[in-house]
């Protein structure tokens, strides 16, 4: 396994929790949006499995990836979500990954997922289409 950020996001898009957690340290700290941080594979798998159960699919459109230092990567992404009603919405987000060897030891996701769950007529126009760079 290597520090391939794009490979990790492709694993997330498969919506297979164990494919994702294979890229994480055993004691990973994981925080999604404004939710409390969780620790370890079991907690991450439970949390993302619950989230995956509320959506029909997703795809990460990676805009940029920066290696800030030897152990920190920042990714800027537009995430395309397929809502329960089949509509597609796009949410910008920033992920901050702190590495330990070839695995992520700390993962912070800064995102607003409200367009996934809001009534469609309340979803901002910017979230209804992938924005150009």
N, C-alpha and C positions, 0 to 999 in steps of 0.2 A: 504494500500500500504506500502511496506517496501523498504529498500535500497537493493534490489536484482538486482545487476548489470547484471547478466545473463538473468534475466527476461526482463530487458529493451532492451537488444540486441535482444532477441527473438521477442520482439514487433517491433523493427526496421525491422527485417527480414520479417515480415508480409507485409511490405510496405504499412501500413495503418497509415497515418500521425497522426490521432487523438489517435490511440493506443500508439504511441510514445509520443506525447505531454502530455498525461495523467500522465507521470512520471516527468514532468517538472513544475517548479514554473510558475505562470502566467507571471512574468516579467523576465523569463530566458534570459541569455545571451548565444548565441549559435554561435560558429565559426567552420566552416567546411573547413579544409585545409587552403589555402591562401585566401579564400573569406573573405569579410568583415563580422564582427559579426552582427547578427540580434538579435532583442529583442522581447520577447513575443511569445505566442502560434501562433498567426496569421502569423507572419513573419516566424517562424520556419516551420509551415505547408506549407506555400507558397514555401519556399526554398526547402524543401525536396520533395514536390510534383513535383516540376520542375525537380529535380535530378532523382526521381523515374521514371519519364517519359522518361528518356534517357537510362534506363537499363531494362533488362528482368527479373532480380531477384538478390538476394544476400543472403549470409549466413555468419554470423560472427563465425569464428573458434577462440574461446577465448583461448589464451595461458596462461595468468596469470592475476590475479586481486589482487591488493594490496590496503589495506586501509592505506594510508600514515599517516593520523591523524583522528580525530573525524569527520571531514567534507570533506575530500579529498580522492578520489579513483582514482587509475590509472589502466587502463586495456591495456594489450598488446594483439593485435588481428591480425589475418590474415583474411581479408575480401575476400570472394569469390564472384565475380560479374559475372553475365551473361550479356554479351555484347549484343548490338542490333543484331549482326550477329549470336548469339547463342553460341559463344565461351565463355569459362570460363577463367577468369584471377584472380589472387590472389594479393592483395596489403597489405603489412604490415602497421599497424597503431598503434598509441597510443592515447587513449582517457583519458582526465583528467576531472573528474567530481567533482564539488564542490557542496555539499549538503546543503540544508536548510530543516531541518526536514527530511521527507522521500522522498523529491523531489529534483531534480537537479536544482540548481540555476545558475550554470555556466558550460558550456560544451565546451571543446576545443578538436577538432579532428585534429591530426597531421597525414596527409596522402598525398600521391601522387596518384591521380586518372588517370594520363595520360595513363596507360595501358588499361583503359576502352575504350578510344577513339582513340588510335593510330592505324595505319594500323597493322594488325596482324604480318606481317613480321618484324615490328619494336618493337614489345613487347619483352622485355628481357625474356630469358628462365626461369629465376627465377620467373617470374610472370605468367608463363604458367602452373605451377603445385604447389600444396600445399607443402611447405617445411617442412621437419621433424624438430622436436624441437631441 
